[in-house]
Amino acid sequence: MPSILARIGYNGRMHFGRPLEALTPTLDGDVLSVLARTDTEMTGREIQRLAGHGSHQGIRNAADRLAEQGVVLRRPAGSANLYKLNRDHVAAPWIEGLAALPEQVLERLRSAIGAWTQPPTLAVLFGSVATGLSTPASDLDLLIVRPAGCDPDEPTWREQISSLEEQATAWTGNDARIIEYDEEDLAGDETEPLLRDALRDGIELHGSLRTLRRLTRVGSAQ
């Protein structure tokens, strides 16, 4: 939903674990991120557990503040309150869109790579963004495997790589860093730490991680 970013004037670096930091660095964003992903009413403790950030009291205070503003619906349930995003609120579509920014980035990456004239054997997102441990300073780490026989200096291939780096950086504000290997390079022992990371936590963008297991010693050693 590109219009969301345009309308709020977002031009910073994305925090993939807390996507509503684009609007607010407070716990309000964490509450909205959790509630935007479900139609189920949730207690403050449930929201805090899923947000993985802030204290229970802090999350509850934020949820109560949002309820007073009408963005969140609040309903008493015994000694607790149940909270739910008010999807009739005019801001709800933008909140949902911002909460889904990480998924939108993956969709754009897959679409861009899928349109390549010379497709890669494999494309994987790895590193802190893939593991959910990223910060706003994190790079967007991409592993690209060239098909056997593909000249790494061939103009079309180089243009694809350069364009993807530029696009990914523009979409998120985070520096995109592409690690590129030929299929024949993957058996080298010196590449194993990176490849193990990709095999363990990588998110497939094009092709299958089964291919990486087949092409490397890493897979046969596990």
Secondary structure, 3 states (H helix, E strand, C coil): CHHHHHHHCCCCCCCCCCHHHHCCCCHHHHHHHHHCCCCCCECHHHHHHHHCCCCHHHHHHHHHHHHHHCCEEEEEECCEEEEEECCCCCCHHHHHHHHCHHHHHHHHHHHHHHCCCCCCCEEEEECHHHHCCCCCCCCEEEEEEECCCCCCCCHHHHHHHHHHHHHHHHHHCCCEEEEEEEHHHHHCHHHHHHHHHHHHHCEEEECCHHHHHHHCHHHHHC
